[in-house]
Amino acid sequence: MSKSLKILIACGGTGGHLFPGIAVGEALRARGHEVMLLISEKKVDSEASAKYTHLRFKTVPAVAKPPTLSLRMLPFLWKLWGSIGQCKGVIREFQADAVLGMGGFTSLPPVYAGHKLGLKTFIHDSNARPGRANVITSRFCTRVFLGLDAAKKFFPNRETVTTGTPVRPEITHLPSREEAAARFGLDPARPTIVVTGGSQGARRLNELSAQAAAGLPSETQVLHIAGALDFQRVSEITHGRAGYKVLGFCDQMPSAYAIADLVIARSGASSMTEIAIAGHPSILVPYPYAADDHQTRNAEFFAEAGAAILVQERDLDAEKLASLATSILQDLPTHERMAKAARALAVPDAADRVCAAIEATLSPS
């Protein structure tokens, strides 16, 4: 496409929305377009976006939807209306040609604002079972982009394009294992488990993973991205365990994937996409309170493909987690089979597919 476009990308609220949004932003810039990314005021957004100084970010207030029958609905609707007005101002100032939402209720105000201003609008959903926010937002969209084809049935009256879930360029170009090990102070020769719970709801998974350390073979090392709130507690549980590195925040996920032999994680779509790109076996423990249990649907997709072991949190204890991890690491044929299955699920050019779909929609007929 010869014309340079201005695309507004709403991607705040969680890492699962932010990182795919950054990936699309990077791909659009590489194709000669101008982008602005709308993020929330949450700490996770400011921390995760800080390293992308070449991208243009703008903060807007996040509007979280309460239960439909809640007394908080009236204040929510008032804030939502205000947010829509604010987004209209941003769109006009930026002179956007289109608006892309990467999911969640933070995408609704800018997408709706773009729709009301007569722009082409899009929503991307990464999950096997879409969130209700995206189903609502899709009513105001020109096209819906999907991470997984299984989600298509939830948008029966919309035009959908299955693109895969975008990942940041650095995830597709990992550093060497030796470089990664040096960054974290780990031994590149030892089998390594990476534990990451995502940006929310990881407290119990952190606890189980830390307790499981005692049951792992002594040569196994662990890189545990516990989050700022759990950093101290996980550090105390694993105190004295050699080769157990705890981080409160990690802005070097490419290095984390480069050192990993196995990943223990929640089953948010963005994290799973990165695991597939990196080609690692995984133990997936869905967040039990996710809307519509969508994390279980995501994990089932990987488990059925042979790329992961799915374990519900209620069925897991530290001993079982240690046993599962050890069995995968020590059974090399199983490890390689799972790694191969993970790689087969990867869509490394998903960001470019999203860009191409946007360009095609905006091209003069």
N, C-alpha and C positions, 0 to 999 in steps of 0.2 A: 504494500500500500504506500503510495507516494506522499499522501498528505500526512503531516504530523498531527497527532491527536492530543487532546488534553483529557486524561482519565483520572477521575477521583475514585480512590479505593478506600472503602470503609472496612477496617480490619482490626478494630480494637477489642479489648475485653479479656481475651485469653491468648496464650501462645498458639493454640490451635487455629485461631483466626489470623493472628498477627503474622506468623511466619509464612503461611501461604500467600498472604497479601504482599509481603515484602518480596517474595519470589516473583509474583506477577509484576510488581513494580520494577524490579530489576530487568525482567524480560522486556517489558514495554519500553524502558529507557534504551535498552540495547537495540530495539527496533526503531529508534528515532522519535519516540513519543515522550510527552511530558506527563509526569504523574504527581499527585499529591495523595498522601496516605492519612486518613483520619483515624486517630487512635483515642483511647479513653484516658482518663486521669489516673488509672490504676498503676500501681508501682511496677507490676509485671510488664506493662507496655513501655514505660519510661526506661526500665532496665534493658529490656530486650531490643529496643530500637536505638539505644545510645551509640552502638558501634556503626550504624549505617548513616554516617554523617553526610554522605552524598545524596541521600534521599530526603525529600521534603515531607515533614510530618506536621500535622496540625491536631491539637487536642480539642476534643469536644466532650461535654459531660455524658457519661454513660447513663442510660435509662433502663434499669432492670425491671422486668415485668413481674408484679406480684401475682398470687393466685387470682383467677378471674373473679371469684366471688368475694374477694377481700375488700375491706373498707379502704385499703390503700390504692384501689384502682382509680379513684377520682384524682388524687394527687399525681399518680402515674400518668394518666391521660393528659393532665395539665402540663407536666414536664415534657411528655412526648411531643405535644403540640409546640411547645417552646423550642425543643430540639430541632423539630422539622423546620421551623422558621429560621433558626440559626444556620442549619445546613443549606437552606436556600440562599442565604447570604454568602456562604462559603462558595457554593457552586457558581453564583454570579460573579464573585470576585475573581475566582480562578478561571472563569469562562470555560467550564468543563464541557466536553462533547458527550461524555457518557459517565455513568456512575456504576461501579462494581462493588457489591457487598460480599464480604467473605464469610458471612454467617452470624447468627445470633441476633438478639434484639438491638445491638449497637448498629446493625446494618439497616434496620427498618427506617429510621428517620432520614438518612441521606438518600436511600433508594427511593422512598416515597417522595421526597423533595424533588429529586431528579425527574421522576415520573410526572409530577405536577407541572414542572417547568418544560415538559415536552421532550426530554432527552431520552436516548436509549439507555435502558437500565438492565442490570444483570445481578444475579445472586449465585454464589458458588456454595454447594453443600458437599462436605467431604465424607459424610457418614453413610453407612448402609441403610440406616433408618434416619431420615432427615428430622431435624428439630422442628418443633411447631412454629418457632419464629421464622424459619426459612420458608415454610409452607405459606405462612401469612404474607411474608415479603414477596414471594413469587407472584402474587396477584398483581403486583405493580411492575413486573419485569418483562422485558422484551424476550429474553431467553434465560434459561436456567442451566448452569453448568454443574456437572456431577462428578464426584470423585469415584464413585462406584456405580456400575450399571444397575445394581439392585435397588437403588433409590428411585429409579425412573417411575415406578408404579405409584409413588406418593405425589407425583405431579401430573395427574392424568390430563389436565386441560392446558398444560403449558408446553412450549417447545423446549426440549432438553437437548443438551450436548454432553456426552460423557467424555471428559477431558483428563481424568485422573486428578489427584490433588497436587498442586504445585509445591515444590521444595526449593529452598534457597540454593543458588549455584554452588556454594561451598560444600553442600552435602553431597553433591555429585562428584566432587573433586577432593577427596579426603587426603590429609597429609599421610606421611609414612607412619607405620606403627612405632618406629623408633622416635620420631619427632613427637608423636602424641604422648608416648610414655615419659619422655623428658619433660614435657609441659606439666604433667601431673605428678611427677616424682615417682613413677611406677616402673616396674621391670618389664621390658617388652617380651621377654622370654617366658613369662608366667601367664597361665590362663587367666583371663580377666572377665569379670561380670560387671556390667554397667547397670545401675539401678536408677531409674528416673520415673517420678510419679506424675509429671506434668505440672501445670501451674496451679492446680487446685485439687482438693480431696485426696491427698496422698498420705495422710497421717498414719493410718493403719498399715498401709503397704510399707511405709518407711520403717515402722516398728517391726513388722514381720521380717523384713529384709535384714535389718540390723541384728535381730535375734538369731537369724539363720546363719550368721557368720560363724558362730561357734561350731556348727555342724558341717562346715565346708572343709575340704582337704586343705592342709596347711599351705600347699603351693598356690592355691587360688587367691588372687587379689581382687579387690572390689573398688570400683569408683562409684560412690553413692551421691547422687545429686539430690539432696534432701529438701532443698528450699530453705529460705531464710528462717521461717517459723520453726522448723524441725531440726535445724543444724545442730543446736546445742544438745538436744535430747538424743539424736542419733550418735553424736560424738561420744556422749557419756556411755551409751549402751555398748559401743564398739571399742571403748578405750582399752588399749593394750593389745588389740588384735593386729598383728603385723600385716601390712599390705592392705589396710582398709582406709581408703581416702574418702573423706566426707567434704562435700562442697555445699555452701548455702545457695549458690547461684552459679550457673555455667553459661558463659557466652561463647564457649569454644566447643560446641556440640560436634563439629566435624572431627576434632581430636578425640572426643569421647567415643564416637563411633569407630574411629580408626584403631583404638586400643581394645575395643570390645570383641569378645568371643561369644558372648551371650548377653541379651538385654532382658531385664525384668522391668515391666512397665505397666501403667494403666493402658487402656486401649482407645485413647483418643485418636481420631483419624489422622491428624497431622503427624503425631509421634510414630504411628504405625507405618505411615508412608515413608518417613525417614529411615525406619528400621529396614523396610523392604529395599530402599535404594542402597543402603549400606550392605545389605545381603546377610543379615544376622538371624540366627534362631532367636526366639523370644518366648518368655513366659508372660502371658498377658493376664492381668487381674483387673477386670472391669470395675470402674467406680460404681458402687452399688446404688447410688442415688442419682445417677445421670438421668436426664429427662427421657422418658419412654425406653429406658434401659438400652439406649443406642450403643453404649460401649460394648455391651454383650454381643450385639449384632455385628459390630465391627470385628470383635475377636473371633466370633464364629467363622467369619469369612476367611481369616488367616488360618484358623485351626483346621477347617475343612480342606484347605489347600495343602496342609502339612507343614506350614511355615512356623507354627506356634503351638504351644500348649496353653489351653484356656483353663483357668482355675478361678472359680468364684471366691471372693474374699471369705465368705462364710464357711467354705470348705477347706480353708488353708490355715496351717499353723507353721511355725518356724521350722520344725523338723521336716515337714513335707516339702517346704520350699527348698531347703538345703538339699534334700534327696533328689528332687526334680532337676535342680541346677547341676548337681554333680553328675547325674546320669546323662544329661545332654553333653556336658563337657568331656566326659570320659568315654562316651560311645561315639567314636569318630565317624562311622558310617551314618549314624542318626544325625549327628551335628551337620555333616555335609549335605545330607538329604534335606534337612530343614533350611539350611542356608540357600540351597539351590531353589527351593520352593519360594522362599522370601524374594529372591531376586526376580523370579518369574512374575511376581505380583507388581513389580515396580513399573512406574510410568515416568521415566526421568525427564521427558519433554512436556510434562503436563502444563507448565507455565506458558510455554510457547503455543500449546494447543488452545489455551484460554485466550492468549493474545490474538491468535489467528481467527478465532470465533468472533471476538470483538471487532476486529478489522473487517471481517466479512459482513458483519451486521451493519457497520457504519459506511461501507463502500457504496458509492452511488450505483444504482442498478442500471 
